[in-house]
Amino acid sequence: MMHDDDSNDVPSTPEEDTTLETGPLSDLGDEGDSAIRDRIEDVLTSSDHKAKRHVHPRLMKMFEVAGMTASFVRAEGQYLWDDEGNRFLDFLGGGGVYLMGRNHPQIHRALGDVLTMNLPNLTVVNASVLSGLVAERLLEIGGPQFSKVVFANSGTECTEVALRFARNVTGRRRFLYLEGAFHGRTYAAMSCCGFDQLRAGIDPALPTCTPVQPGNIAQLRRELRMGDVAAFIFEPVQGMTGQRVDPGYLREAETLCKEHGTILVADEVQTGLGRTGAWFATREMGVRPDMLTTSKALSGGAVPVGAVLVDETIYDKVFSGFSTGLNHFSTFAENNLAMTAALTTLEVLEELDAPAQAKEKGDYLLEGLLDLADKYDCIDHVAGRGLMLTVYFKESASPTLMAQQKLLSAADSGAFAAAVHVDLYKKQRILAQIPGPGLNAIKILPPVVASQEDLDYFLGSLEDTLAGFYGRQGPIASLGRGVVETAAKAVGGVVPQAMPPLQRALGISGGEKKTVKPGN
Ligand SMILES: Cc1ncc(COP(=O)(O)O)c(C=O)c1O
């Protein structure tokens, strides 16, 4: 029972409840008082990054050896700035997260507002109010077959949910995935990964995952006819290979899956929300998956979040009785910050007309890249769609360039692309991506806020890099001494005659010959 005294403290009507607007967080004072701010400023420009020791020592070493050593201290839209004030054009975008650019003010404002409201969060016994709003919008753009949304914390968690639901609904064991696929790094997702190099160390992978060749409908039909396939999972444009899967193949796959009782899962973790020029690439292709996963861009680059759009009948089967409510649950999935980031992201992307901008800017880049391919014979082809483009390289007919390419590829099949990547970074201050292990390709994921000037700068810079490689400054030198020395060791074992040209190209001396005294 409430005492009279207590009741004085409790607002009698919602209008009087000022705690929603002025909770404790709003009393923090100005930004300068924040302890975390001081701590971050202390370490931001320090060369002693603890993460280099404790979090990502190998990855950071790799970039360091390649001379990619900028310390980024600020980010906005399509740019990053290092501690010397240099501006970098970010066409890597956190691996596809920053579709609307970095540190978007509307996202920051929304997150700040929600934090100051002292809202209930993760109550478990209440459905989160914000999640309903996000789900409603996702279902509007997702397609009429979807009526439910399951939230997650990452792309790979979405993959797990979709595969698990497919098993649950079909009672079958097997999954089909495409060669060249990537669906995340948890166990089932890795078992459906189309790159052996990435699966190293997880063996035994799930034994019930079978790769099929994109476009090979006869093979798919054979596999589905066996009647034991729970799900066929695919990316409409593959994140690693950059290849757009043939829409005709996917439409036929949909028909076959229906015929054989297999669940069709579209992984739009990377392609979703406008990246390829449509809200969802599968919908534009005329494909109706039973489940669709999306993540990266949904976060607004601020709070991790993933969503699985689910067909009503599948949902009903997974949650088919009164006590099945907890058949799936993920502690943090619908947290207020993630839902706020997602909701605001969807609004901002709509305001920006992200799909239309991605199409227009992507077409412009594609045209520019195809022009470069006409001029520079080391470009093999350009794959992808919208603002998700991958440039594949091949051996040039130019004798000097070809000689260096041969040396590089003896060390690693993707080494020439790595040289392009490093050159773009070091000389042109552009961040791009090496898409997958061993692929001789670079990939770009520009944000929709990239300006015309940015697009031209990228195309001009890539041309500079390639032109340089045909001239005196070949790709080997651009990779940097550290990488080449490491590669030279590897190549030297296989192709000893490669050593002198590699060393000459870099101006590395052959090293002092050690005379081993007899008896030592
Ligand atoms: C198509 C696709 N699916 C799944 C994932 C995994 O997402 P996450 O890294 O958020 O787990 C990725 C990540 O790159 C992806 O590109």
The ligand as a Tripos MOL2 file, in Angstrom:
@<TRIPOS>MOLECULE
LIG
   16    16     1     0     0
SMALL
NO_CHARGES

@<TRIPOS>ATOM
      1 C1         26.2540  -11.3870  -46.2760 C.3       1 LIG1
      2 C2         26.7200  -11.4180  -44.8590 C.ar      1 LIG1
      3 N1         26.0970  -12.2170  -43.9870 N.ar      1 LIG1
      4 C3         26.4700  -12.2770  -42.6990 C.ar      1 LIG1
      5 C4         27.5140  -11.5110  -42.2300 C.ar      1 LIG1
      6 C5         27.9200  -11.5710  -40.7820 C.3       1 LIG1
      7 O1         27.5970  -10.3880  -40.1400 O.3       1 LIG1
      8 P1         28.2480  -10.0460  -38.7160 P.3       1 LIG1
      9 O2         29.6860   -9.7450  -38.9470 O.co2     1 LIG1
     10 O3         27.4610   -8.8620  -38.2280 O.co2     1 LIG1
     11 O4         28.0520  -11.2310  -37.8610 O.co2     1 LIG1
     12 C6         28.1920  -10.6670  -43.1120 C.ar      1 LIG1
     13 C7         29.3320   -9.8630  -42.6460 C.2       1 LIG1
     14 O5         30.1630   -9.3980  -43.3690 O.2       1 LIG1
     15 C8         27.7850  -10.6200  -44.4620 C.ar      1 LIG1
     16 O6         28.4010   -9.8280  -45.3440 O.3       1 LIG1
@<TRIPOS>BOND
     1     1     2 1
     2     2     3 ar
     3     2    15 ar
     4     3     4 ar
     5     4     5 ar
     6     5     6 1
     7     5    12 ar
     8     6     7 1
     9     7     8 1
    10     8     9 2
    11     8    10 1
    12     8    11 1
    13    12    13 1
    14    12    15 ar
    15    13    14 2
    16    15    16 1
@<TRIPOS>SUBSTRUCTURE
     1 LIG1         1 GROUP 0 **** ****
